[in-house]
Amino acid sequence: MTVKDLLRGKRVLVTGSSSGIGAETSRVLTEQGASVIGVDVLERLDNIDEFYLADLSSESAINALVEILPSGIDGLVNNAGLPPTRSASKLLAVNLVGLKSLTMRLIPKLNDGGSIVNIASLAGLGWPKSVKAIRAADGLDFHEIDDFIARWNVSNEGGRSYSFTKEALIVWTMQNRWTWRDRGIRMNSVSPGLVNTPLLGDFLETLGARAEEEARAMNCLGEVKDIAPVVAFLLSDLATWIRGANIVADGGMSSNILCEMYGL
């Protein structure tokens, strides 16, 4: 098997396919032989075989999308997401509630042996400190988002709304390690560090000195080409024994944080 044959014959759905990590992932998947279904609120780009315009912050839009999507999907890349400069309610709707809703509704359209890859973030590293809020978000409905934000203090201040969605996504990935084991469907996540995408400015604006410190510690920013191959691997048949894992691709930043945390 050559690299270009890694995903030969597979059909993969990529949300947020029109920019950043989603666009590069679509390109890499196409290069490796996959047929790519793109979903975005932006225009269609190259390397997309089928494209659907959809707002994943809307429950009705997600329901309508699932109705018209084809069956026989081998992979789902949950990449669509909003930065911490957007309103907390919109951010939770897309990054967490909408992502879960789309995934669960698509399960019947996934082939046995399928792979789900969630794009999380280094920002989700602190999930152990948020377990109570994460448990409270289990089953969170679109209509309950504003009340949840107020109750659990996950506003935009300091980028908290964004961090929380990524913490919850990493936990959700772990919880679903064996959910569809009888069908061979696996779920994993990838956590990038700071990556040079069109949204980088939003993160620098929100996180300020903290983001600049991370960039200095890593010595360089990540590029979309550093993330897409990791996603492609998790979608491939080479990764069938990896389940419920969060693969970190952050230039070593999470290791740096943990070493400092424990005096190593």
C-alpha positions as CSV (number, residue, x, y, z in Angstrom):
1,M,0.0,0.0,0.0
2,T,1.4,3.4,-1.0
3,V,0.6,6.7,0.7
4,K,-1.7,7.6,-2.1
5,D,-3.7,4.4,-1.6
6,L,-4.2,4.9,2.1
7,L,-7.8,5.9,1.8
8,R,-8.6,4.5,-1.6
9,G,-12.3,3.9,-2.1
10,K,-13.4,5.6,1.1
11,R,-16.0,8.4,1.3
12,V,-15.2,11.0,4.0
13,L,-17.4,13.9,5.2
14,V,-15.4,16.9,6.3
15,T,-17.2,19.8,8.1
16,G,-15.6,23.2,7.8
17,S,-14.1,22.1,4.5
18,S,-13.6,25.5,3.0
19,S,-10.7,26.9,5.0
20,G,-7.8,26.2,7.4
21,I,-7.4,22.6,8.7
22,G,-10.6,21.5,6.9
23,A,-9.4,22.6,3.5
24,E,-6.0,21.0,3.9
25,T,-7.5,17.8,5.3
26,S,-9.8,17.6,2.2
27,R,-6.8,18.1,0.0
28,V,-4.8,15.3,1.7
29,L,-7.7,12.9,1.7
30,T,-8.2,13.4,-2.0
31,E,-4.5,12.9,-2.6
32,Q,-4.7,9.6,-0.7
33,G,-7.6,8.3,-2.7
34,A,-10.7,9.3,-0.8
35,S,-13.9,10.8,-2.1
36,V,-14.6,14.0,0.0
37,I,-18.0,15.4,1.0
38,G,-17.6,19.0,2.2
39,V,-19.9,20.9,4.5
40,D,-19.4,24.6,5.3
41,V,-21.1,28.0,5.4
42,L,-18.5,29.3,2.9
43,E,-18.0,28.6,-0.7
44,R,-16.9,25.2,-2.2
45,L,-13.2,24.7,-2.8
46,D,-11.2,22.3,-4.9
47,N,-10.7,18.7,-3.7
48,I,-14.4,18.4,-2.8
49,D,-16.4,15.8,-4.7
50,E,-19.8,16.8,-3.2
51,F,-20.5,20.0,-1.3
52,Y,-23.3,21.0,1.0
53,L,-23.9,24.6,2.3
54,A,-25.1,24.3,5.9
55,D,-25.1,26.3,9.2
56,L,-24.2,23.9,11.9
57,S,-25.4,26.2,14.7
58,S,-29.0,25.5,13.6
59,E,-30.8,22.3,14.6
60,S,-33.2,22.5,11.7
61,A,-30.2,23.0,9.2
62,I,-28.5,19.9,10.7
63,N,-31.7,17.8,10.4
64,A,-32.1,19.0,6.7
65,L,-28.5,18.3,5.9
66,V,-28.6,14.7,7.3
67,E,-31.8,14.1,5.3
68,I,-30.0,14.8,2.0
69,L,-26.6,13.4,2.7
70,P,-25.8,10.0,1.1
71,S,-25.4,6.8,3.0
72,G,-22.2,4.7,2.7
73,I,-20.0,7.2,4.5
74,D,-16.7,5.7,5.8
75,G,-15.4,8.7,7.7
76,L,-16.5,11.9,9.5
77,V,-14.2,14.7,10.3
78,N,-15.8,17.1,12.8
79,N,-13.7,20.1,12.0
80,A,-16.1,23.0,11.7
81,G,-15.7,25.4,14.7
82,L,-15.9,29.0,15.7
83,P,-13.1,31.0,17.4
84,P,-13.3,32.6,20.9
85,T,-14.1,36.0,19.4
86,R,-17.6,34.8,18.5
87,S,-20.5,34.9,21.0
88,A,-20.5,32.1,23.6
89,S,-23.9,30.9,22.6
90,K,-23.1,30.6,18.9
91,L,-19.7,29.0,19.7
92,L,-21.3,26.3,22.0
93,A,-23.9,25.7,19.3
94,V,-21.4,25.0,16.6
95,N,-18.4,23.6,18.5
96,L,-20.3,21.2,20.8
97,V,-24.1,20.9,20.5
98,G,-24.2,21.0,16.7
99,L,-21.2,18.7,16.4
100,K,-22.7,16.1,18.7
101,S,-26.1,16.4,17.0
102,L,-24.7,15.9,13.5
103,T,-22.6,13.0,14.6
104,M,-25.4,11.1,16.3
105,R,-27.7,11.6,13.4
106,L,-25.1,10.4,10.9
107,I,-24.3,7.2,12.6
108,P,-27.0,5.2,10.6
109,K,-25.4,6.5,7.4
110,L,-21.8,5.4,8.4
111,N,-20.5,2.2,7.0
112,D,-19.4,-0.5,9.4
113,G,-15.7,0.0,10.2
114,G,-16.1,3.8,9.9
115,S,-14.0,6.4,11.6
116,I,-15.0,9.6,13.4
117,V,-12.3,12.2,14.0
118,N,-13.1,15.2,16.2
119,I,-10.8,18.3,15.9
120,A,-10.3,19.3,19.5
121,S,-7.5,21.6,20.7
122,L,-4.7,22.1,23.1
123,A,-7.2,24.5,24.8
124,G,-9.0,21.3,26.1
125,L,-6.0,20.1,28.1
126,G,-7.5,21.2,31.4
127,W,-10.7,19.0,31.1
128,P,-10.1,17.2,34.4
129,K,-10.9,20.5,36.2
130,S,-14.2,20.9,34.4
131,V,-15.8,17.5,34.9
132,K,-18.9,18.8,36.7
133,A,-19.7,21.3,33.9
134,I,-18.9,18.7,31.2
135,R,-21.3,16.2,32.8
136,A,-23.9,19.0,33.0
137,A,-23.5,19.6,29.3
138,D,-24.2,15.9,28.4
139,G,-27.4,16.0,26.4
140,L,-27.3,19.8,26.2
141,D,-30.0,21.1,23.8
142,F,-29.8,24.1,21.4
143,H,-32.5,25.8,23.4
144,E,-30.7,25.4,26.7
145,I,-27.3,26.9,25.7
146,D,-27.8,30.4,27.1
147,D,-29.0,29.1,30.5
148,F,-26.0,26.7,30.6
149,I,-23.5,29.5,29.8
150,A,-24.9,31.6,32.7
151,R,-25.1,28.6,35.1
152,W,-21.6,27.3,34.5
153,N,-19.8,30.6,33.7
154,V,-18.6,29.6,30.3
155,S,-18.7,33.0,28.7
156,N,-16.2,34.5,26.3
157,E,-14.1,36.0,29.0
158,G,-10.5,34.8,28.6
159,G,-11.6,32.4,25.8
160,R,-13.4,30.2,28.4
161,S,-16.3,29.3,26.1
162,Y,-13.9,28.0,23.4
163,S,-11.8,26.1,26.0
164,F,-14.8,24.5,27.5
165,T,-16.1,23.2,24.2
166,K,-12.8,21.5,23.5
167,E,-12.6,20.1,27.0
168,A,-16.1,18.6,26.6
169,L,-15.2,17.3,23.1
170,I,-12.2,15.4,24.3
171,V,-14.2,13.8,27.1
172,W,-17.0,12.9,24.7
173,T,-14.5,11.3,22.5
174,M,-13.2,9.1,25.3
175,Q,-16.7,8.3,26.5
176,N,-17.5,6.9,23.0
177,R,-14.5,4.7,22.8
178,W,-16.7,1.6,22.5
179,T,-20.2,3.0,21.8
180,W,-20.4,1.5,18.2
181,R,-17.9,-1.3,18.7
182,D,-20.4,-3.9,17.4
183,R,-20.2,-2.1,14.0
184,G,-16.5,-1.4,14.2
185,I,-17.1,2.4,14.2
186,R,-14.4,4.2,16.2
187,M,-14.1,7.8,17.5
188,N,-10.9,9.7,18.2
189,S,-9.8,13.3,18.4
190,V,-6.9,15.4,17.4
191,S,-5.7,18.4,19.5
192,P,-3.7,21.0,17.6
193,G,-1.8,23.7,19.3
194,L,-1.6,27.2,17.8
195,V,-1.9,26.7,14.0
196,N,-1.5,29.3,11.3
197,T,-5.0,29.4,9.9
198,P,-7.4,32.3,9.0
199,L,-8.6,32.2,12.6
200,L,-5.2,32.6,14.3
201,G,-5.8,36.4,14.7
202,D,-9.0,35.6,16.7
203,F,-7.1,33.4,19.1
204,L,-4.2,35.9,19.6
205,E,-6.8,38.7,20.2
206,T,-8.7,36.7,22.8
207,L,-5.8,34.9,24.6
208,G,-3.3,37.7,24.3
209,A,-0.1,37.1,26.3
210,R,-1.0,33.5,27.0
211,A,-1.1,32.7,23.2
212,E,2.1,34.7,22.6
213,E,3.8,32.7,25.4
214,E,2.7,29.4,23.9
215,A,4.0,30.5,20.5
216,R,7.4,31.4,21.9
217,A,7.6,28.1,23.9
218,M,6.9,26.1,20.7
219,N,9.5,28.2,18.8
220,C,7.2,28.2,15.7
221,L,3.5,28.0,14.8
222,G,2.0,24.8,13.5
223,E,0.8,24.7,9.9
224,V,-2.3,23.0,8.5
225,K,0.0,20.5,6.8
226,D,1.1,19.4,10.2
227,I,-2.5,18.4,11.2
228,A,-4.1,17.0,8.1
229,P,-1.9,13.8,7.9
230,V,-2.8,12.9,11.5
231,V,-6.5,13.1,10.6
232,A,-5.9,11.0,7.5
233,F,-4.1,8.3,9.5
234,L,-7.0,8.1,12.0
235,L,-9.4,7.7,9.2
236,S,-7.4,4.9,7.6
237,D,-7.5,1.1,8.2
238,L,-4.1,1.4,9.9
239,A,-5.7,3.0,12.9
240,T,-8.5,0.5,13.8
241,W,-7.0,-0.3,17.2
242,I,-7.0,3.4,18.2
243,R,-10.2,4.2,20.0
244,G,-11.2,7.0,22.3
245,A,-7.8,8.6,22.0
246,N,-6.9,12.2,21.8
247,I,-3.9,12.6,19.6
248,V,-1.9,15.8,20.4
249,A,-0.2,17.6,17.5
250,D,1.0,20.8,19.2
251,G,4.8,21.1,18.7
252,G,5.3,19.7,22.2
253,M,3.4,22.4,24.0
254,S,1.2,20.1,26.0
255,S,4.3,18.1,27.1
256,N,5.9,21.4,28.2
257,I,2.8,22.4,30.2
258,L,2.7,19.0,32.0
259,C,6.4,19.0,32.7
260,E,6.1,22.5,34.3
261,M,3.0,21.4,36.2
262,Y,4.7,18.5,37.8
263,G,8.2,20.0,38.2
264,L,9.7,17.7,35.5
